[in-house]
Amino acid sequence: MIATLHGKIQARTDDALIVNVGGLGFRVRVPASTIANLGAVGSEAQLFTHLHVREDDLSLYGFATEDELRLFETLLTVSGIGPKVGMGILSAAPTDTLRAAIAQGNLDVLTALPGIGKKTAQRLVLELKGKVDISGLGEVSELTPVDKDVMDALINLGYSAAEAARAARSVPATAQTIEERVRVALQYLGGR
């Protein structure tokens, strides 16, 4: 129904924008990554949108890329995943990380996302494993048990699951102990 919006950002909140299109202000809920990448109030914005219709509510969700929109709509097909949880998932991790975690069945990454418990993570993997496009991700490597320990330590320190997974994969094989691997991963995260 409403596929895209192009207009000026009239106002911003933590999870939404008011986009003025030809004198009409559309309230669009957006993931944190989209808010961070868009300009300030008064700048132009183009969003790919999804109109979610319930009997008592019409909500508009916006995304910076078509890839984010497609992943959001795919997440909504899973039983128990609504727009609020879907937005939380997309706000917590990049789309490539999410697609790789689903394709690999990586429950550690998925359960670290807000609103996702073990059963929901298993349902995501079961229902979406063949539906999620992993082309263009390059070679996606599985996390080893040691990498998972490093990832858990980083998550406990307050890093997101996506950041922790990226940092755990960046540690060279020469780092032997978990403590050494966590230190190298922290250096990687500190240098970004």
GROMACS elastic network, one bead per residue, 0.5 to 0.9 nm:
[ bonds ]
;  ai    aj funct       b0    kb
    1    50     6  0.83038   500
    1    51     6  0.71245   500
    2     5     6  0.76322   500
    2    48     6  0.87249   500
    2    49     6  0.65315   500
    2    50     6  0.70524   500
    2    51     6  0.66464   500
    2    60     6  0.85262   500
    3    47     6  0.85714   500
    3    48     6  0.60231   500
    3    49     6  0.52302   500
    3    50     6  0.67682   500
    3    51     6  0.82847   500
    4    46     6  0.70480   500
    4    47     6  0.55146   500
    4    49     6  0.52871   500
    4    50     6  0.84635   500
    4    62     6  0.81506   500
    5    19     6  0.77839   500
    5    20     6  0.89861   500
    5    21     6  0.72192   500
    5    26     6  0.86550   500
    5    45     6  0.78096   500
    5    46     6  0.55599   500
    5    47     6  0.52546   500
    5    48     6  0.66651   500
    5    49     6  0.71616   500
    5    62     6  0.83758   500
    6    19     6  0.77883   500
    6    20     6  0.82433   500
    6    21     6  0.64588   500
    6    44     6  0.72266   500
    6    45     6  0.56710   500
    6    47     6  0.65580   500
    7    10     6  0.89409   500
    7    19     6  0.58350   500
    7    20     6  0.53608   500
    7    22     6  0.75000   500
    7    43     6  0.82866   500
    7    44     6  0.54881   500
    7    45     6  0.55847   500
    7    46     6  0.66661   500
    8    18     6  0.84181   500
    8    19     6  0.55232   500
    8    20     6  0.52037   500
    8    21     6  0.68513   500
    8    41     6  0.75863   500
    8    42     6  0.55749   500
    8    43     6  0.54396   500
    8    45     6  0.59684   500
    8    46     6  0.87436   500
    9    12     6  0.74482   500
    9    17     6  0.67512   500
    9    18     6  0.59599   500
    9    20     6  0.62851   500
    9    38     6  0.89646   500
    9    39     6  0.81059   500
    9    40     6  0.72954   500
    9    41     6  0.50413   500
    9    42     6  0.51967   500
    9    43     6  0.57415   500
    9    44     6  0.62417   500
    9    45     6  0.64998   500
   10    17     6  0.74584   500
   10    18     6  0.53205   500
   10    19     6  0.56200   500
   10    20     6  0.60508   500
   10    25     6  0.76722   500
   10    41     6  0.55786   500
   10    42     6  0.59713   500
   10    43     6  0.83881   500
   11    16     6  0.84904   500
   11    17     6  0.57608   500
   11    18     6  0.50597   500
   11    19     6  0.73780   500
   11    40     6  0.87343   500
   11    41     6  0.58428   500
   11    42     6  0.82246   500
   12    15     6  0.79317   500
   12    16     6  0.60660   500
   12    18     6  0.64579   500
   12    35     6  0.81294   500
   12    40     6  0.83549   500
   12    41     6  0.70431   500
   13    16     6  0.52192   500
   13    17     6  0.62951   500
   13    18     6  0.86949   500
   13    35     6  0.87222   500
   14    17     6  0.85236   500
   14    30     6  0.89049   500
   14    32     6  0.74692   500
   14    35     6  0.78469   500
   15    28     6  0.85812   500
   15    29     6  0.57205   500
   15    30     6  0.56934   500
   15    31     6  0.64595   500
   15    32     6  0.65860   500
   15    35     6  0.75533   500
   16    27     6  0.67141   500
   16    28     6  0.54019   500
   16    30     6  0.53401   500
   16    31     6  0.80387   500
   16    32     6  0.89305   500
   16    35     6  0.77652   500
   16    61     6  0.86119   500
   16    62     6  0.87469   500
   17    26     6  0.79015   500
   17    27     6  0.57755   500
   17    28     6  0.52917   500
   17    29     6  0.64413   500
   17    30     6  0.71933   500
   17    35     6  0.79264   500
   17    62     6  0.89359   500
   18    25     6  0.58195   500
   18    26     6  0.53405   500
   18    28     6  0.62308   500
   18    29     6  0.88337   500
   19    24     6  0.79759   500
   19    25     6  0.53829   500
   19    26     6  0.51549   500
   19    27     6  0.65523   500
   19    28     6  0.72829   500
   19    44     6  0.87660   500
   19    45     6  0.76595   500
   20    23     6  0.58567   500
   20    24     6  0.53523   500
   20    26     6  0.63111   500
   20    27     6  0.89729   500
   21    24     6  0.52281   500
   21    25     6  0.63258   500
   21    26     6  0.74675   500
   22    25     6  0.83423   500
   26    60     6  0.80337   500
   27    59     6  0.81594   500
   27    60     6  0.69050   500
   27    61     6  0.86049   500
   28    47     6  0.89934   500
   28    49     6  0.82431   500
   28    59     6  0.75161   500
   28    60     6  0.50598   500
   28    61     6  0.52438   500
   28    62     6  0.57784   500
   29    59     6  0.78151   500
   29    60     6  0.62858   500
   29    62     6  0.60011   500
   29    63     6  0.87414   500
   29    87     6  0.83096   500
   30    33     6  0.81532   500
   30    34     6  0.62196   500
   30    35     6  0.66967   500
   30    60     6  0.88537   500
   30    61     6  0.58427   500
   30    62     6  0.50691   500
   30    63     6  0.61326   500
   30    64     6  0.86277   500
   30    87     6  0.72023   500
   30    91     6  0.84398   500
   31    34     6  0.54536   500
   31    35     6  0.66176   500
   31    36     6  0.88644   500
   31    61     6  0.86672   500
   31    62     6  0.78623   500
   31    63     6  0.71754   500
   31    87     6  0.56405   500
   31    88     6  0.71706   500
   31    89     6  0.85957   500
   31    90     6  0.60454   500
   31    92     6  0.84721   500
   32    35     6  0.51590   500
   32    36     6  0.61624   500
   32    37     6  0.86966   500
   32    87     6  0.85632   500
   32    88     6  0.85483   500
   32    90     6  0.78938   500
   32    92     6  0.78060   500
   33    36     6  0.51478   500
   33    37     6  0.62681   500
   33    38     6  0.87870   500
   33    63     6  0.89790   500
   33    64     6  0.85266   500
   33    90     6  0.79480   500
   33    91     6  0.59633   500
   33    92     6  0.84111   500
   33    93     6  0.86639   500
   33    94     6  0.81730   500
   34    37     6  0.51775   500
   34    38     6  0.61863   500
   34    62     6  0.83535   500
   34    63     6  0.63490   500
   34    64     6  0.56863   500
   34    65     6  0.88813   500
   34    91     6  0.83990   500
   35    38     6  0.54447   500
   35    39     6  0.81480   500
   35    64     6  0.89162   500
   36    39     6  0.79935   500
   37    64     6  0.82650   500
   38    43     6  0.82466   500
   38    44     6  0.84724   500
   38    45     6  0.68542   500
   38    64     6  0.83426   500
   39    42     6  0.80400   500
   39    43     6  0.56582   500
   39    44     6  0.74129   500
   39    45     6  0.76253   500
   40    43     6  0.57508   500
   40    44     6  0.87962   500
   41    44     6  0.86147   500
   45    64     6  0.87456   500
   46    62     6  0.89308   500
   46    63     6  0.85704   500
   46    64     6  0.70923   500
   47    61     6  0.89019   500
   47    62     6  0.53669   500
   47    63     6  0.52833   500
   47    64     6  0.53156   500
   47    65     6  0.73723   500
   47    66     6  0.87970   500
   48    61     6  0.82620   500
   48    62     6  0.54604   500
   48    63     6  0.51384   500
   48    64     6  0.63604   500
   48    65     6  0.64801   500
   48    66     6  0.62047   500
   48    68     6  0.87341   500
   48    69     6  0.66613   500
   49    60     6  0.66246   500
   49    61     6  0.54108   500
   49    63     6  0.62903   500
   49    66     6  0.87944   500
   49    69     6  0.70073   500
   50    59     6  0.82743   500
   50    60     6  0.58062   500
   50    61     6  0.51129   500
   50    62     6  0.64831   500
   50    63     6  0.86038   500
   50    69     6  0.72914   500
   50    72     6  0.87963   500
   50    73     6  0.78712   500
   51    58     6  0.68904   500
   51    59     6  0.57957   500
   51    61     6  0.63580   500
   51    62     6  0.88667   500
   52    57     6  0.80534   500
   52    58     6  0.58322   500
   52    59     6  0.51540   500
   52    60     6  0.62212   500
   52    61     6  0.75755   500
   52    83     6  0.77821   500
   53    56     6  0.81368   500
   53    57     6  0.61815   500
   53    59     6  0.66402   500
   53    60     6  0.88253   500
   54    57     6  0.50724   500
   54    58     6  0.62760   500
   54    59     6  0.84653   500
   55    58     6  0.80859   500
   61    69     6  0.86951   500
   61    83     6  0.83064   500
   61    87     6  0.85202   500
   62    65     6  0.89757   500
   62    69     6  0.75375   500
   63    66     6  0.71251   500
   63    67     6  0.85914   500
   63    68     6  0.60590   500
   63    69     6  0.58455   500
   64    67     6  0.86111   500
   64    68     6  0.71833   500
   64    69     6  0.81748   500
   65    68     6  0.54361   500
   65    69     6  0.66043   500
   65    70     6  0.88665   500
   66    70     6  0.61033   500
   66    71     6  0.85831   500
   67    70     6  0.51758   500
   67    71     6  0.62157   500
   67    72     6  0.85800   500
   67    95     6  0.76701   500
   68    71     6  0.51766   500
   68    72     6  0.60815   500
   68    73     6  0.86281   500
   68    90     6  0.76456   500
   68    94     6  0.88403   500
   68    95     6  0.65057   500
   69    72     6  0.50806   500
   69    73     6  0.61894   500
   69    74     6  0.85484   500
   70    73     6  0.51723   500
   70    74     6  0.60982   500
   70    75     6  0.86170   500
   71    75     6  0.61104   500
   71    76     6  0.86740   500
   71    90     6  0.85236   500
   71    95     6  0.73480   500
   71    98     6  0.89044   500
   71    99     6  0.82339   500
   71   132     6  0.77873   500
   72    75     6  0.50962   500
   72    76     6  0.63810   500
   72    83     6  0.80168   500
   72    86     6  0.60598   500
   72    87     6  0.74105   500
   72    89     6  0.88066   500
   72    90     6  0.74344   500
   73    76     6  0.51284   500
   73    77     6  0.68497   500
   73    83     6  0.88279   500
   73    86     6  0.85220   500
   74    77     6  0.54355   500
   74    78     6  0.74902   500
   74   128     6  0.78388   500
   74   131     6  0.80370   500
   74   132     6  0.78610   500
   75    78     6  0.56758   500
   75    79     6  0.89473   500
   75    81     6  0.65853   500
   75    82     6  0.80603   500
   75    83     6  0.86235   500
   75    86     6  0.62737   500
   75   124     6  0.77906   500
   75   128     6  0.80720   500
   76    79     6  0.76107   500
   76    80     6  0.83223   500
   76    81     6  0.55239   500
   76    82     6  0.57090   500
   76    83     6  0.67027   500
   76    85     6  0.89807   500
   76    86     6  0.68327   500
   77    80     6  0.88332   500
   77    81     6  0.74482   500
   77    82     6  0.86441   500
   77   127     6  0.85470   500
   77   128     6  0.88018   500
   78    81     6  0.56340   500
   78    82     6  0.83591   500
   78   120     6  0.88958   500
   78   123     6  0.73420   500
   78   124     6  0.64912   500
   78   127     6  0.66188   500
   78   128     6  0.77901   500
   79    82     6  0.82213   500
   79   120     6  0.85177   500
   79   123     6  0.78334   500
   79   124     6  0.86133   500
   79   127     6  0.88725   500
   80    85     6  0.88691   500
   80   120     6  0.73314   500
   80   123     6  0.89362   500
   81    84     6  0.80067   500
   81    85     6  0.59208   500
   81    86     6  0.63624   500
   81   115     6  0.89955   500
   81   116     6  0.89696   500
   81   120     6  0.82164   500
   81   124     6  0.89208   500
   82    85     6  0.55324   500
   82    86     6  0.60293   500
   82    87     6  0.86294   500
   83    87     6  0.60117   500
   83    88     6  0.84986   500
   84    87     6  0.52507   500
   84    88     6  0.62794   500
   84    89     6  0.87399   500
   85    89     6  0.61588   500
   85    90     6  0.86915   500
   85   114     6  0.73993   500
   85   115     6  0.59710   500
   85   116     6  0.79946   500
   86    89     6  0.51081   500
   86    90     6  0.63070   500
   86    91     6  0.85647   500
   86   115     6  0.89470   500
   87    90     6  0.51299   500
   87    91     6  0.59918   500
   87    92     6  0.85632   500
   88    91     6  0.50521   500
   88    92     6  0.61818   500
   88    93     6  0.89555   500
   88   113     6  0.76624   500
   88   114     6  0.60729   500
   88   115     6  0.74112   500
   89    92     6  0.52423   500
   89    93     6  0.65754   500
   89    98     6  0.83289   500
   89   110     6  0.87425   500
   89   113     6  0.59589   500
   89   114     6  0.64135   500
   89   115     6  0.78717   500
   89   116     6  0.83219   500
   90    93     6  0.56781   500
   90    94     6  0.66843   500
   90    95     6  0.69097   500
   90    98     6  0.81558   500
   91    94     6  0.77205   500
   92   113     6  0.63810   500
   92   114     6  0.73983   500
   92   160     6  0.66824   500
   92   161     6  0.75947   500
   92   162     6  0.73392   500
   93    96     6  0.83121   500
   93    97     6  0.64228   500
   93    98     6  0.65583   500
   93   113     6  0.79116   500
   93   160     6  0.73943   500
   93   161     6  0.70555   500
   93   162     6  0.51007   500
   93   163     6  0.79087   500
   94    97     6  0.53997   500
   94    98     6  0.64472   500
   94    99     6  0.88068   500
   94   162     6  0.69508   500
   95    98     6  0.50603   500
   95    99     6  0.60590   500
   95   100     6  0.84793   500
   96    99     6  0.51795   500
   96   100     6  0.60417   500
   96   101     6  0.85048   500
   96   134     6  0.79164   500
   96   136     6  0.89302   500
   96   137     6  0.65999   500
   97   100     6  0.51690   500
   97   101     6  0.60606   500
   97   102     6  0.86228   500
   97   109     6  0.85904   500
   97   162     6  0.62463   500
   97   165     6  0.83051   500
   97   166     6  0.84923   500
   98   101     6  0.51162   500
   98   102     6  0.61918   500
   98   103     6  0.85407   500
   98   109     6  0.81383   500
   98   110     6  0.76528   500
   98   162     6  0.81382   500
   99   102     6  0.52336   500
   99   103     6  0.60660   500
   99   104     6  0.85220   500
   99   129     6  0.88097   500
   99   132     6  0.61424   500
   99   133     6  0.70772   500
   99   134     6  0.63219   500
   99   137     6  0.86690   500
  100   103     6  0.50691   500
  100   104     6  0.59581   500
  100   105     6  0.82588   500
  100   106     6  0.80888   500
  100   132     6  0.86808   500
  100   134     6  0.67237   500
  100   137     6  0.76862   500
  100   140     6  0.67231   500
  100   141     6  0.88833   500
  101   104     6  0.52095   500
  101   105     6  0.57661   500
  101   107     6  0.73182   500
  101   108     6  0.85578   500
  101   109     6  0.64036   500
  101   110     6  0.67720   500
  101   125     6  0.83315   500
  102   105     6  0.50301   500
  102   106     6  0.63902   500
  102   107     6  0.80904   500
  102   110     6  0.77373   500
  102   121     6  0.85226   500
  102   124     6  0.68905   500
  102   125     6  0.51287   500
  102   126     6  0.86514   500
  102   128     6  0.69463   500
  102   129     6  0.58529   500
  102   132     6  0.74897   500
  103   106     6  0.78208   500
  103   125     6  0.70733   500
  103   128     6  0.78476   500
  103   129     6  0.50431   500
  103   130     6  0.73726   500
  103   131     6  0.88779   500
  103   132     6  0.69398   500
  103   133     6  0.85549   500
  103   134     6  0.72973   500
  104   107     6  0.87175   500
  104   125     6  0.81857   500
  104   129     6  0.79074   500
  104   140     6  0.84500   500
  104   141     6  0.86517   500
  104   142     6  0.70557   500
  105   108     6  0.88884   500
  105   110     6  0.86498   500
  105   121     6  0.85847   500
  105   122     6  0.78072   500
  105   124     6  0.87330   500
  105   125     6  0.55506   500
  105   126     6  0.83251   500
  105   129     6  0.75696   500
  106   109     6  0.58195   500
  106   110     6  0.66003   500
  106   111     6  0.88709   500
  106   121     6  0.86713   500
  106   125     6  0.82444   500
  106   142     6  0.80956   500
  106   143     6  0.82341   500
  107   111     6  0.58087   500
  107   112     6  0.83803   500
  107   118     6  0.71540   500
  107   121     6  0.60010   500
  107   122     6  0.69702   500
  107   125     6  0.82040   500
  108   111     6  0.54539   500
  108   112     6  0.63583   500
  108   118     6  0.87767   500
  108   121     6  0.88301   500
  108   148     6  0.75147   500
  108   151     6  0.86765   500
  108   152     6  0.83500   500
  108   161     6  0.82315   500
  109   112     6  0.53597   500
  109   113     6  0.69921   500
  109   151     6  0.87510   500
  109   161     6  0.55171   500
  109   162     6  0.71873   500
  109   164     6  0.87793   500
  109   165     6  0.73779   500
  110   113     6  0.54972   500
  110   114     6  0.88385   500
  110   116     6  0.67370   500
  110   117     6  0.80704   500
  110   118     6  0.81542   500
  110   120     6  0.87765   500
  110   121     6  0.56526   500
  110   122     6  0.87546   500
  110   124     6  0.86041   500
  110   161     6  0.78976   500
  111   114     6  0.77280   500
  111   115     6  0.82302   500
  111   116     6  0.52180   500
  111   117     6  0.52496   500
  111   118     6  0.58261   500
  111   119     6  0.89439   500
  111   120     6  0.81695   500
  111   121     6  0.60258   500
  111   161     6  0.87471   500
  112   115     6  0.87346   500
  112   116     6  0.71727   500
  112   117     6  0.81277   500
  112   155     6  0.78713   500
  112   160     6  0.76192   500
  112   161     6  0.56640   500
  112   162     6  0.89591   500
  113   116     6  0.56839   500
  113   117     6  0.83298   500
  113   160     6  0.79629   500
  113   161     6  0.68016   500
  113   162     6  0.89593   500
  114   117     6  0.84418   500
  115   120     6  0.87142   500
  116   119     6  0.79924   500
  116   120     6  0.56993   500
  116   121     6  0.60935   500
  117   120     6  0.53565   500
  117   121     6  0.60638   500
  117   122     6  0.86232   500
  118   121     6  0.50731   500
  118   122     6  0.61713   500
  118   123     6  0.86256   500
  119   122     6  0.50848   500
  119   123     6  0.61771   500
  119   124     6  0.86221   500
  120   124     6  0.61038   500
  120   125     6  0.86794   500
  121   124     6  0.50204   500
  121   125     6  0.63494   500
  121   126     6  0.86038   500
  122   125     6  0.51949   500
  122   126     6  0.60621   500
  122   127     6  0.85479   500
  123   127     6  0.58831   500
  123   128     6  0.81306   500
  124   127     6  0.54286   500
  124   128     6  0.57028   500
  124   129     6  0.76338   500
  125   128     6  0.53969   500
  125   129     6  0.51687   500
  125   130     6  0.88404   500
  126   129     6  0.59490   500
  126   130     6  0.86229   500
  127   130     6  0.78160   500
  127   131     6  0.78422   500
  128   132     6  0.58926   500
  129   132     6  0.60445   500
  130   133     6  0.79223   500
  133   136     6  0.84739   500
  133   137     6  0.89591   500
  134   137     6  0.56910   500
  134   138     6  0.83100   500
  134   140     6  0.89517   500
  135   138     6  0.72425   500
  136   139     6  0.88248   500
  137   140     6  0.67173   500
  141   144     6  0.89924   500
  141   169     6  0.82696   500
  142   169     6  0.89761   500
  143   146     6  0.79006   500
  143   147     6  0.55295   500
  143   148     6  0.62410   500
  143   165     6  0.79669   500
  143   168     6  0.79920   500
  143   169     6  0.72090   500
  144   148     6  0.62379   500
  144   149     6  0.87352   500
  145   149     6  0.63726   500
  145   150     6  0.87740   500
  146   149     6  0.50504   500
  146   150     6  0.63473   500
  146   151     6  0.85694   500
  146   168     6  0.88606   500
  146   177     6  0.88151   500
  146   178     6  0.68765   500
  146   181     6  0.87186   500
  147   151     6  0.60188   500
  147   152     6  0.85497   500
  147   165     6  0.79814   500
  147   168     6  0.54009   500
  147   169     6  0.70430   500
  147   171     6  0.86336   500
  147   178     6  0.84600   500
  147   181     6  0.83145   500
  148   152     6  0.60682   500
  148   153     6  0.85780   500
  148   165     6  0.80663   500
  148   168     6  0.76494   500
  149   152     6  0.50840   500
  149   153     6  0.62730   500
  149   154     6  0.87240   500
  149   168     6  0.89404   500
  149   178     6  0.73691   500
  149   182     6  0.88377   500
  150   153     6  0.51327   500
  150   154     6  0.62972   500
  150   155     6  0.86866   500
  150   164     6  0.77822   500
  150   165     6  0.86424   500
  150   167     6  0.86843   500
  150   168     6  0.61072   500
  150   178     6  0.65334   500
  150   179     6  0.82425   500
  150   181     6  0.67738   500
  150   182     6  0.55092   500
  150   185     6  0.79091   500
  151   154     6  0.51250   500
  151   155     6  0.61556   500
  151   156     6  0.85765   500
  151   161     6  0.74545   500
  151   163     6  0.87242   500
  151   165     6  0.58908   500
  151   166     6  0.88606   500
  151   167     6  0.78051   500
  151   168     6  0.59311   500
  151   182     6  0.82331   500
  151   185     6  0.89531   500
  152   155     6  0.51028   500
  152   156     6  0.61439   500
  152   157     6  0.86464   500
  152   161     6  0.85524   500
  152   164     6  0.77531   500
  153   156     6  0.51042   500
  153   157     6  0.63649   500
  153   158     6  0.89793   500
  153   164     6  0.84995   500
  153   182     6  0.73322   500
  154   158     6  0.65936   500
  154   159     6  0.56661   500
  154   160     6  0.80363   500
  154   161     6  0.83243   500
  154   163     6  0.84426   500
  154   164     6  0.56346   500
  154   165     6  0.89193   500
  154   167     6  0.87116   500
  154   168     6  0.87605   500
  154   182     6  0.74355   500
  154   185     6  0.82860   500
  154   186     6  0.78730   500
  155   158     6  0.51287   500
  155   160     6  0.59837   500
  155   161     6  0.62864   500
  155   163     6  0.85966   500
  155   164     6  0.63481   500
  156   159     6  0.72785   500
  159   162     6  0.81607   500
  159   163     6  0.61667   500
  159   164     6  0.61578   500
  160   163     6  0.52426   500
  160   164     6  0.60936   500
  160   165     6  0.85743   500
  161   164     6  0.50449   500
  161   165     6  0.60357   500
  161   166     6  0.85419   500
  162   165     6  0.52152   500
  162   166     6  0.61724   500
  162   167     6  0.85702   500
  163   166     6  0.51854   500
  163   167     6  0.60849   500
  163   168     6  0.85233   500
  163   189     6  0.76439   500
  164   167     6  0.51423   500
  164   168     6  0.59980   500
  164   169     6  0.85888   500
  164   185     6  0.80927   500
  164   189     6  0.85426   500
  165   168     6  0.51110   500
  165   169     6  0.62185   500
  165   170     6  0.86687   500
  166   169     6  0.53215   500
  166   170     6  0.63565   500
  166   185     6  0.87697   500
  166   189     6  0.89041   500
  167   170     6  0.50575   500
  167   171     6  0.67706   500
  167   182     6  0.88129   500
  167   184     6  0.84095   500
  167   186     6  0.74671   500
  167   187     6  0.89196   500
  167   188     6  0.62735   500
  167   189     6  0.64776   500
  168   171     6  0.57034   500
  168   181     6  0.77424   500
  168   182     6  0.78188   500
  168   184     6  0.87877   500
  168   185     6  0.59454   500
  169   172     6  0.80709   500
  169   185     6  0.85049   500
  170   184     6  0.85016   500
  170   185     6  0.69717   500
  170   188     6  0.74572   500
  171   174     6  0.82887   500
  171   175     6  0.70832   500
  171   181     6  0.62657   500
  171   182     6  0.84368   500
  171   184     6  0.62271   500
  171   185     6  0.60337   500
  171   188     6  0.82275   500
  172   175     6  0.60096   500
  172   181     6  0.82183   500
  172   184     6  0.84961   500
  173   176     6  0.70692   500
  173   181     6  0.89411   500
  175   178     6  0.80869   500
  175   180     6  0.58942   500
  175   181     6  0.55394   500
  175   184     6  0.79002   500
  176   179     6  0.84947   500
  176   180     6  0.66497   500
  176   181     6  0.68823   500
  177   180     6  0.51942   500
  177   181     6  0.61921   500
  177   182     6  0.86276   500
  178   182     6  0.60482   500
  178   183     6  0.85222   500
  179   182     6  0.51527   500
  179   183     6  0.61943   500
  179   184     6  0.87190   500
  180   183     6  0.50568   500
  180   184     6  0.62415   500
  180   185     6  0.85659   500
  181   184     6  0.51512   500
  181   185     6  0.60818   500
  181   186     6  0.85708   500
  182   186     6  0.60715   500
  182   187     6  0.85859   500
  183   186     6  0.51061   500
  183   187     6  0.62784   500
  183   188     6  0.87072   500
  184   187     6  0.50197   500
  184   188     6  0.62568   500
  184   189     6  0.87208   500
  185   189     6  0.62671   500
  185   190     6  0.85631   500
  186   189     6  0.50120   500
  186   190     6  0.59759   500
  186   191     6  0.85378   500
  187   191     6  0.61081   500
  187   192     6  0.88403   500
  188   191     6  0.52707   500
  188   192     6  0.66723   500
  189   192     6  0.55036   500
